[in-house]
């Protein structure tokens, strides 16, 4: 029996004190880890190599209410109780679920390092369902939420096009009264929460709306899997819509407010992505640490070489600093009203996600370099770190590509500073 490998777990799971976590959080973590290990992580590498996750896994998670924690906090308590769901794992009451529980869930789901299998289960649930919950009309919610929240049917989020990328405001998929996109989880989905243009060309964000668009076996809908470099089993899908008929009542909320609706889920989405990437960085660095402890070269363990320790130290410092920032964000989101968090943290959440990708790159680079030739092989001792190295760009681009988010963060900080300064000056004149 050995102690945990350094950097293999966050400090609060290594027995060190933390001001953030309560008994509720600790009990939740202890309850979900065995389930996630058995039903997902033990098979994650195999499934990611195969490029798909068996359909029964989604239903196993749904039946155990293990998809619910992918939703933003607070949970839709009234809806869950109507569906007979009052508690989650560890005896956690749905009304007590907060963003630290969400952080724990995302971190546990990513412990295999490769996140394609977990993304195949949660991405559509986490990002496709919330717009319906927050803004959908009562009839629309009654129509789709019972099946979506219980996992009888699946949903995806569709806000990316080949010619738009991170520029969501300029998508061209058009809805006209009587809609092509790159979408995660689409290949399995019954519905898509889709951004569509209802305003004239060139109207930008003001011309966007959101609709629930039926996909499976629906006339005019064509779907095909896209082979991607990272998160291969997540189900990235190319969807073509050719004169697809969608009931007018499938409009989410008010026409023309689609961009606003999309943005309200960005903090949740980018925090989850940052948690995933930070755990992937942890898996890569701890694998490297363990390897150089036992790997010998020139008659001594690699750990005896100062350059090796220097690489581990640099990457480790960045990793633990990133995790501390992630925890801080999650804690702040448990303590702030949603509108305040959207305003105060929106730009910085983009920076958090971008920085997570940068830290993951550093740790993956370190792991491959310390594994040496083994780190270039797709089998054997270096299999995991080689796979993680290929996952880096699948973190730095989705959810807003790195350069876009870096710029967005500073622009939003400038706007926030100017608004606060103006308010202070106005108050001083009273």
Wavefront OBJ file of the C-alpha trace (Angstrom):
o trace
v 0.000 0.000 0.000
v 1.354 3.416 -0.957
v 0.410 7.022 -0.359
v -1.310 8.998 -3.151
v 1.084 10.173 -5.842
v 1.882 13.902 -5.483
v -0.401 16.108 -7.628
v -2.821 13.190 -8.168
v -5.648 14.726 -6.122
v -6.736 18.204 -5.012
v -5.358 19.066 -1.577
v -8.737 18.699 0.139
v -8.807 15.046 -0.958
v -5.226 14.565 0.245
v -6.265 15.184 3.852
v -5.403 18.876 4.017
v -7.858 21.375 5.515
v -10.084 23.530 3.321
v -12.426 26.388 4.137
v -14.704 25.575 1.193
v -16.017 22.053 1.731
v -18.675 20.973 4.227
v -19.728 17.490 5.304
v -22.356 17.672 2.551
v -19.656 18.098 -0.085
v -17.464 15.362 1.395
v -20.339 12.883 1.619
v -21.352 13.646 -1.966
v -17.805 13.061 -3.230
v -17.490 9.759 -1.364
v -20.840 8.573 -2.716
v -20.343 9.412 -6.382
v -16.746 8.227 -6.837
v -17.452 4.448 -6.763
v -20.399 4.759 -9.155
v -18.490 6.911 -11.644
v -15.453 4.621 -11.404
v -17.473 1.471 -12.087
v -19.839 2.785 -14.735
v -17.523 5.168 -16.607
v -13.867 5.528 -15.683
v -12.971 1.821 -15.739
v -13.929 1.758 -19.421
v -13.128 5.329 -20.510
v -9.909 4.577 -22.413
v -11.504 1.628 -24.221
v -14.572 3.635 -25.209
v -12.586 6.666 -26.309
v -10.431 4.484 -28.569
v -13.594 3.003 -30.033
v -14.942 6.521 -30.563
v -18.274 5.882 -28.859
v -19.881 5.090 -25.521
v -22.494 2.287 -25.324
v -26.029 3.657 -25.196
v -26.814 1.852 -21.938
v -24.280 3.997 -20.044
v -26.390 7.131 -20.490
v -29.433 5.303 -19.190
v -27.462 3.822 -16.255
v -26.472 7.345 -15.223
v -29.979 8.683 -15.774
v -31.628 5.971 -13.668
v -29.213 6.685 -10.795
v -29.933 10.454 -11.076
v -26.249 10.868 -11.892
v -26.862 13.276 -14.785
v -28.715 15.819 -12.630
v -25.466 17.257 -11.119
v -24.440 18.363 -14.608
v -27.138 21.045 -14.472
v -26.336 24.525 -13.163
v -27.012 25.327 -9.532
v -29.557 25.862 -8.130
v -31.293 22.802 -9.510
v -34.893 22.948 -10.868
v -36.306 21.744 -7.553
v -40.003 21.860 -8.449
v -39.499 19.922 -11.660
v -37.279 17.313 -10.011
v -39.758 16.718 -7.206
v -42.578 16.348 -9.707
v -40.513 13.603 -11.342
v -39.867 11.847 -8.023
v -36.297 13.071 -7.611
v -35.744 14.617 -4.179
v -32.221 13.386 -3.340
v -28.923 12.797 -5.112
v -26.029 10.560 -4.095
v -24.860 10.774 -0.499
v -28.296 11.826 0.699
v -27.856 15.269 -0.868
v -31.222 17.001 -1.070
v -31.750 18.626 -4.443
v -32.402 21.996 -2.807
v -28.957 21.876 -1.112
v -26.980 21.333 -4.334
v -24.538 24.197 -4.991
v -21.619 24.991 -7.282
v -19.103 23.233 -5.043
v -21.125 20.034 -5.493
v -21.066 20.767 -9.230
v -17.285 21.243 -9.124
v -16.863 17.914 -7.316
v -19.052 16.156 -9.879
v -17.160 17.577 -12.869
v -13.808 16.739 -11.270
v -14.823 13.144 -10.518
v -16.198 12.622 -14.037
v -12.830 13.673 -15.515
v -10.575 11.486 -13.347
v -9.727 9.137 -16.222
v -8.015 12.052 -17.977
v -9.792 11.504 -21.281
v -13.070 13.406 -21.169
v -14.800 12.239 -24.350
v -16.794 9.518 -22.574
v -18.002 11.841 -19.807
v -18.771 14.586 -22.325
v -20.889 12.136 -24.303
v -23.133 11.811 -21.252
v -23.285 15.308 -19.849
v -22.659 18.008 -22.476
v -26.139 18.082 -23.956
v -27.706 17.702 -20.531
v -25.606 20.506 -19.025
v -25.859 22.993 -21.888
v -28.924 22.015 -23.925
v -31.488 21.652 -21.145
v -30.868 24.865 -19.114
v -32.236 27.309 -21.742
v -35.505 25.368 -21.742
v -35.612 25.342 -17.945
v -34.888 29.055 -17.633
v -36.780 30.546 -20.554
v -39.079 27.955 -22.111
v -42.819 28.513 -21.975
v -44.899 26.317 -19.690
v -46.328 24.281 -22.626
v -42.832 23.755 -24.102
v -41.473 22.648 -20.736
v -44.355 20.236 -20.245
v -43.711 18.841 -23.710
v -39.978 18.056 -23.355
v -38.662 18.367 -19.781
v -40.153 15.190 -18.240
v -38.337 13.053 -20.807
v -35.139 15.121 -20.810
v -34.684 15.375 -17.038
v -35.245 11.647 -16.557
v -32.995 10.679 -19.473
v -35.728 9.014 -21.519
v -34.728 11.396 -24.315
v -31.559 13.364 -25.019
v -30.808 16.955 -25.926
v -27.818 18.787 -27.400
v -26.804 22.417 -27.753
v -26.366 23.856 -31.256
v -24.683 27.274 -31.345
v -21.678 26.621 -33.612
v -21.429 26.756 -37.395
v -18.487 26.064 -39.722
v -18.311 29.713 -40.787
v -19.066 31.269 -37.402
v -17.060 29.309 -34.804
v -16.808 31.364 -31.621
v -18.700 34.219 -33.307
v -22.125 33.007 -32.179
v -23.783 36.329 -32.989
v -23.209 35.788 -36.717
v -24.640 32.324 -37.273
v -26.701 31.981 -40.435
v -29.043 29.070 -39.642
v -32.378 30.757 -40.265
v -35.866 30.203 -38.915
v -38.732 31.629 -40.952
v -42.383 31.491 -39.923
v -44.932 29.221 -42.123
v -32.482 25.877 -40.535
v -25.588 23.668 -40.699
v -23.821 23.278 -37.458
v -21.124 21.512 -35.402
v -22.800 20.151 -32.299
v -21.633 17.998 -29.373
v -23.804 14.952 -28.510
v -25.977 15.616 -31.554
v -25.709 12.145 -33.022
v -27.645 10.667 -30.077
v -30.041 13.524 -29.443
v -33.796 13.645 -29.806
v -33.820 17.456 -29.499
v -31.484 20.379 -29.934
v -31.604 23.718 -28.164
v -30.584 25.620 -31.259
v -29.613 29.204 -31.970
v -31.370 30.378 -35.124
v -31.518 33.669 -36.975
v -34.981 35.198 -36.910
v -33.835 38.723 -37.713
v -32.510 39.929 -41.085
v -28.965 39.137 -42.295
v -26.457 41.380 -40.616
v -28.603 41.927 -37.536
v -25.989 40.221 -35.337
v -26.909 39.247 -31.800
v -30.184 41.163 -31.943
v -31.442 38.832 -34.666
v -30.848 35.572 -32.773
v -33.493 33.393 -31.160
v -33.456 29.917 -29.632
v -35.689 26.989 -30.527
v -36.118 23.368 -29.527
v -35.566 21.567 -32.836
v -36.480 17.856 -33.139
v -33.672 15.784 -34.648
v -34.027 11.999 -34.633
v -35.998 10.741 -37.629
v -37.374 14.241 -38.244
v -37.988 15.188 -41.897
v -35.272 17.406 -43.343
v -32.692 16.605 -40.641
v -29.446 14.880 -41.661
v -26.800 14.007 -39.065
v -23.340 12.495 -39.381
v -20.506 11.981 -36.911
v -17.429 14.164 -37.155
v -14.031 12.611 -36.431
v -12.191 15.031 -34.155
v -8.674 15.136 -32.684
v -9.719 15.167 -29.021
v -12.688 13.937 -27.006
v -13.277 11.478 -29.827
v -16.174 9.716 -28.134
v -18.128 12.872 -27.253
v -20.355 12.587 -30.324
v -19.445 15.766 -32.198
v -21.956 15.906 -35.025
v -22.547 17.743 -38.282
v -26.236 18.508 -38.654
v -27.855 19.730 -41.846
v -31.326 21.207 -41.768
v -33.208 21.446 -45.038
v -36.593 23.181 -44.756
v -37.202 21.576 -41.366
v -40.681 22.239 -40.000
v -40.668 23.178 -36.306
v -43.805 24.166 -34.325
v -43.856 27.871 -33.482
v -44.441 26.984 -29.845
v -40.926 25.429 -29.773
v -39.493 28.946 -29.604
v -37.583 29.324 -26.326
v -38.649 32.498 -24.574
v -38.901 35.663 -26.647
v -37.696 36.008 -30.212
v -34.543 38.095 -30.601
v -33.219 37.297 -27.114
v -31.333 34.141 -28.122
v -27.862 35.589 -27.498
v -28.875 36.681 -24.023
v -30.204 33.205 -23.263
v -26.994 31.580 -24.495
v -24.840 33.905 -22.423
v -26.692 33.113 -19.188
v -25.195 29.594 -19.259
v -21.615 30.638 -20.096
v -20.437 30.811 -16.463
v -21.727 27.288 -15.847
v -20.277 25.948 -19.089
v -16.841 27.531 -18.747
v -16.459 26.618 -15.089
v -17.231 22.980 -15.941
v -14.724 23.056 -18.808
v -12.092 24.613 -16.528
v -12.626 21.903 -13.898
v -12.308 19.181 -16.539
v -9.111 20.654 -17.987
v -7.540 21.127 -14.566
v -8.229 17.480 -13.708
v -6.739 16.410 -17.049
v -3.636 18.438 -16.206
v -3.537 16.700 -12.821
v -3.757 13.248 -14.412
v -0.923 14.074 -16.818
v 1.408 15.543 -14.193
v 0.825 12.863 -11.560
v 1.451 10.172 -14.204
v 4.767 11.854 -15.004
v 5.648 12.133 -11.310
v 4.978 8.442 -10.734
v 6.917 7.459 -13.865
v 10.127 9.359 -13.027
v 10.110 7.889 -9.506
v 10.574 4.395 -10.942
v 12.169 4.990 -14.348
v 15.971 4.675 -14.273
v 18.494 6.210 -16.665
v 22.267 6.307 -16.314
v 22.059 4.108 -13.211
v 19.641 6.222 -11.161
v 15.939 7.163 -11.067
v 15.032 10.077 -13.316
v 13.765 11.896 -10.208
v 17.415 12.296 -9.142
v 18.024 14.702 -12.018
v 17.545 18.390 -11.119
v 16.107 19.222 -14.553
v 13.351 16.655 -14.026
v 12.447 18.066 -10.607
v 12.510 21.575 -12.079
v 9.983 20.637 -14.773
v 7.697 18.993 -12.217
v 7.932 21.999 -9.911
v 7.051 24.550 -12.608
v 4.076 22.571 -13.884
v 2.942 21.650 -10.371
v 2.926 25.241 -9.208
v 0.760 26.276 -12.129
v -1.555 23.312 -11.641
v -2.234 23.949 -7.965
v -2.618 27.688 -8.537
v -5.188 26.950 -11.227
v -7.101 24.590 -8.958
v -7.166 27.183 -6.185
v -8.653 29.658 -8.672
v -11.249 27.107 -9.808
v -12.293 26.490 -6.202
v -12.521 30.220 -5.595
v -14.810 30.660 -8.587
v -17.076 27.817 -7.504
v -17.281 29.243 -3.998
v -18.084 32.720 -5.304
v -20.864 31.312 -7.464
v -22.403 29.636 -4.394
v -22.452 32.987 -2.603
v -23.631 35.342 -5.336
v -26.998 35.880 -6.950
v -27.006 34.667 -10.527
v -27.380 38.117 -12.088
v -24.497 39.425 -9.954
v -22.304 36.441 -10.841
v -23.071 36.817 -14.544
v -22.059 40.457 -14.399
v -19.061 40.260 -12.053
v -17.596 36.904 -13.096
v -18.572 36.585 -16.758
v -15.313 37.855 -18.238
v -13.134 36.204 -15.626
v -14.853 32.847 -16.125
v -13.740 33.046 -19.750
v -10.213 33.755 -18.519
v -10.464 30.849 -16.063
v -11.365 28.473 -18.881
v -8.602 29.824 -21.144
v -6.018 29.590 -18.360
v -7.074 25.999 -17.636
v -6.186 25.088 -21.217
v -2.802 26.810 -20.902
v -2.026 24.939 -17.661
v -3.149 21.656 -19.221
v -0.777 22.266 -22.137
v 2.129 22.835 -19.701
v 1.381 19.650 -17.750
v 0.839 17.546 -20.875
v 4.105 18.854 -22.376
v 5.912 18.032 -19.141
v 4.463 14.524 -19.036
v 5.400 13.652 -22.616
v 8.915 15.062 -22.249
v 9.530 13.147 -19.024
v 8.136 9.944 -20.493
v 10.514 10.423 -23.421
v 10.011 7.957 -26.249
v 7.330 6.159 -24.256
v 5.293 9.360 -24.314
v 4.991 9.120 -28.093
v 3.477 5.642 -28.132
v -0.229 4.848 -28.324
v 0.198 1.713 -26.229
v 2.174 0.626 -23.201
v 3.434 2.870 -20.410
v 2.995 6.135 -22.293
v -0.454 5.459 -23.721
v -2.331 7.764 -21.359
v -0.014 10.781 -21.596
v 0.120 10.501 -25.391
v -3.667 10.548 -25.465
v -3.788 13.488 -23.066
v -1.359 15.425 -25.255
v -3.816 15.077 -28.140
v -6.650 16.257 -25.873
v -5.069 19.663 -25.219
v -6.441 21.419 -28.292
v -9.854 19.871 -27.640
v -9.812 21.945 -24.441
v -8.318 25.174 -25.792
v -10.853 25.596 -28.611
v -14.390 24.464 -27.585
v -16.484 26.674 -25.321
v -14.866 29.758 -26.811
v -11.372 29.438 -28.257
v -8.465 30.598 -26.126
v -7.599 33.846 -27.901
v -11.248 34.883 -28.094
v -11.736 34.308 -24.359
v -8.524 36.105 -23.387
v -9.681 39.175 -25.304
v -13.257 38.834 -24.049
v -12.098 38.753 -20.424
v -10.197 42.038 -20.687
v -12.949 43.779 -22.675
v -15.522 42.816 -20.063
v -13.244 43.924 -17.236
v -12.887 47.310 -18.939
v -16.665 47.656 -19.305
v -17.225 46.644 -15.679
v -14.592 49.111 -14.467
v -16.114 51.922 -16.511
v -19.637 51.167 -15.303
v -18.571 51.065 -11.656
v -16.576 54.275 -12.021
v -19.542 56.028 -13.611
v -21.825 54.837 -10.811
v -19.406 56.061 -8.139
v -19.092 59.450 -9.800
v -22.846 59.779 -10.080
v -23.241 58.874 -6.423
v -20.619 61.443 -5.406
v -22.631 64.205 -7.115
v -25.798 63.458 -5.149
l 1 2 3 4 5 6 7 8 9 10 11 12 13 14 15 16 17 18 19 20 21 22 23 24 25 26 27 28 29 30 31 32 33 34 35 36 37 38 39 40 41 42 43 44 45 46 47 48 49 50 51 52 53 54 55 56 57 58 59 60 61 62 63 64 65 66 67 68 69 70 71 72 73 74 75 76 77 78 79 80 81 82 83 84 85 86 87 88 89 90 91 92 93 94 95 96 97 98 99 100 101 102 103 104 105 106 107 108 109 110 111 112 113 114 115 116 117 118 119 120 121 122 123 124 125 126 127 128 129 130 131 132 133 134 135 136 137 138 139 140 141 142 143 144 145 146 147 148 149 150 151 152 153 154 155 156 157 158 159 160 161 162 163 164 165 166 167 168 169 170 171 172 173 174 175 176 177 178
l 180 181 182 183 184 185 186 187 188 189 190 191 192 193 194 195 196 197 198 199 200 201 202 203 204 205 206 207 208 209 210 211 212 213 214 215 216 217 218 219 220 221 222 223 224 225 226 227 228 229 230 231 232 233 234 235 236 237 238 239 240 241 242 243 244 245 246 247 248 249 250 251 252 253 254 255 256 257 258 259 260 261 262 263 264 265 266 267 268 269 270 271 272 273 274 275 276 277 278 279 280 281 282 283 284 285 286 287 288 289 290 291 292 293 294 295 296 297 298 299 300 301 302 303 304 305 306 307 308 309 310 311 312 313 314 315 316 317 318 319 320 321 322 323 324 325 326 327 328 329 330 331 332 333 334 335 336 337 338 339 340 341 342 343 344 345 346 347 348 349 350 351 352 353 354 355 356 357 358 359 360 361 362 363 364 365 366 367 368 369 370 371 372 373 374 375 376 377 378 379 380 381 382 383 384 385 386 387 388 389 390 391 392 393 394 395 396 397 398 399 400 401 402 403 404 405 406 407 408 409 410 411 412 413 414 415 416 417 418 419 420 421 422 423 424 425 426 427 428 429 430
